[in-house]
């Protein structure tokens, strides 16, 4: 059994900050945990817009706090995000994530991330090994 707390992840290698200052992601489960997915507690800072395109990963995101929106770049559709909203990037959807207020999200990735990935210029993580 794995039991972790957010508090224990703070200030460790599991507490990952965006170099552009748009978000912070606390990686609660990673590939090395052997669960087949990774789970992150993520905060998107108010007033930011982040371009993301997970070409090699599927991601599901559940909002537990704050407000914002996600824009599908393929068609320009904008979806509001507020507590209780789930969105799933089931087609490796390229998107813009905007935070009106600080967004608090729970994110799940498949395949799981190792925790060492860095977004590339397209907003993607490299393919899983």
N, C-alpha and C positions, 0 to 999 in steps of 0.2 A: 504494500500500500504506500502511496506517495501522499504526504500531507505537507503543504507549504502555505505560508502566509505572504501576502503582499508586503507586509512590513519587513519580513526577512529578506526579500528580494531587493529592497531599496539600498542603493549604494554599492551593489555588487555587480558582477559582470552580466547579470540578468536585467539590470536597470539600464536600458539602452536609450540614448538621446539622439534625436535627429541633428545632424551637423548644421542644418539650416534653422533650427530652433522652432520647428512646427509641431513637434510631438515628443512624447516620451513613452516607451513601451517596456513594460515589465514582463519578461518572458517566464511565465510560471511553469509551463511544460515545454520541453525541447526534444529534439530528435533522440538525444541520448537517454531520455526517460523511457523510450520504447513503447509509447502509447499509439504510434501511428499517426499522430497529429501533434501540432504545438498549440498552446493557448497563451494568449497575451492579455494583460490588463494595460490598455493604452489610453493616453490622454492626448487629444488634439487641442492645441492652444487656440483661444479665441482670436478671430480676425485673420486666420491663416487659410491658405489654399495650397493643397498638396496634390501634385500629379502622381498617380500610381497606375501601374500596369503589370500585374502579376502574371506574366506570360507562362511561368513554369509552376505556379502554385494555384490552388483553389483557396478562396478565403470566404469565411462567413463572419459577419460582424453584427453584434447585438449592442444597441445603445442602452446604457443604464443611467446616463445623465447628460444634460446639456442639449443644445440644438445646433443644427447645421443642415447641410445638404450634400448630396452626391450627384454629380452630373455624368451621364454616360456620354463619352466622347464620340461614339459611333453614330449617335442620333440626336444628341443635344437634350435628351430627356433629363429633367431635374427631379429628384425625389427628396422630399424633406426627411430629416432625421431628427428624432426626438426620443425620449425614453420609451422603451417598448418596441422600437423599430429594429427589425432585422433586415440586413441585405446580404445576399450571397453572390459572389462573383463567379458564377458557375460556368461562364464562357470566357474566362480570363479577361474580363471587361476592363478596357482602359477607361480611367475615370479621373475626375477632379473631386477631391474631398474638401469641403469648406466648412469651417467652424464659425458659427455666429457667436456662440458662447463656448466656453470650454466644454468639449465633448469628452465623455468618459465611455469607452467602448471595451467590449470583451471580444477578442478576435481569435479565430481558430484557423490554422493553416494545414493544408494537406497538399503535398507531403510536408511533414514537419520541418521547421527550420532548425538549424543547429545553434543559432544565437550569434553566429559570427558574420552573417550576411550583411551586405551593405547594398542599398538601392543603387542601381546603375542610372545612367542618364535618362533611360526610358521609364524609371520608377519601378523597375523589376528587381527581384532577387535572382541570382544565378540558378540554373537547374540543380535539382538535388542530385547528389552523387549516388 
